[in-house]
Amino acid sequence: MKKRILGNNQLEVSALGLGCMGLSFGYGPATEKKEAIKLIRAAYDEGITFFDTAECYGPFF
């Protein structure tokens, strides 16, 4: 997996990321928790270390 450096702190992340909005209400019904965990773990196992999340994706916005 190619890597990228972000910001002044030199944070290294995967060049490909997983957008997590689809796990919540963003594109229809929220994904079942067990399925979402399985997806995130599979992405990590493939080398993804950049996960696009935001507070507004969850229930507390």
WOTA-V501044 format. One record per residue. N is the residue number from 1. SS is DSSP state (alpha for helix, beta for strand, coil for the rest). OMEGA is omega in degrees with one decimal (* if undefined). D_FIRST is the distance of its C-alpha to the first C-alpha in whole Angstrom. Layout:
n: {N & N}
ss: {SS & SS}
omega: {OMEGA & OMEGA}
d_first: {D_FIRST & D_FIRST}
This chain:
n: {1 & 2 & 3 & 4 & 5 & 6 & 7 & 8 & 9 & 10 & 11 & 12 & 13 & 14 & 15 & 16 & 17 & 18 & 19 & 20 & 21 & 22 & 23 & 24 & 25 & 26 & 27 & 28 & 29 & 30 & 31 & 32 & 33 & 34 & 35 & 36 & 37 & 38 & 39 & 40 & 41 & 42 & 43 & 44 & 45 & 46 & 47 & 48 & 49 & 50 & 51 & 52 & 53 & 54 & 55 & 56 & 57 & 58 & 59 & 60 & 61}
ss: {coil & coil & beta & beta & beta & beta & coil & coil & coil & coil & beta & beta & beta & beta & coil & coil & beta & beta & beta & coil & alpha & alpha & alpha & coil & coil & coil & coil & coil & coil & coil & coil & coil & alpha & alpha & alpha & alpha & alpha & alpha & alpha & alpha & alpha & alpha & alpha & alpha & alpha & coil & coil & coil & coil & beta & beta & beta & coil & coil & alpha & alpha & alpha & coil & coil & coil & coil}
omega: {174.5 & -178.8 & 174.9 & 176.0 & -179.9 & 168.9 & -178.4 & -179.3 & 175.8 & 176.9 & 179.4 & 179.3 & 177.1 & 179.0 & 175.0 & 179.3 & 175.9 & 174.6 & -172.4 & -179.3 & 179.6 & 177.9 & -179.6 & -176.4 & -167.1 & -175.8 & -177.8 & -178.9 & 178.5 & 176.6 & 175.6 & -174.3 & -178.8 & 178.9 & 178.3 & 178.0 & 178.7 & 179.2 & -179.4 & 178.5 & 178.5 & 178.3 & 178.7 & 178.6 & 178.6 & 175.3 & 177.9 & 176.5 & 178.4 & -179.3 & -178.8 & 178.7 & 176.0 & 178.8 & -176.4 & 177.0 & -175.8 & -174.2 & -171.3 & -178.7 & *}
d_first: {0 & 4 & 6 & 10 & 13 & 16 & 20 & 22 & 21 & 17 & 15 & 12 & 10 & 6 & 7 & 8 & 11 & 13 & 17 & 19 & 23 & 23 & 23 & 26 & 29 & 27 & 27 & 30 & 31 & 29 & 26 & 28 & 27 & 26 & 24 & 22 & 21 & 20 & 17 & 16 & 16 & 14 & 11 & 11 & 11 & 8 & 6 & 8 & 10 & 11 & 14 & 17 & 20 & 24 & 27 & 29 & 26 & 28 & 32 & 33 & 33}
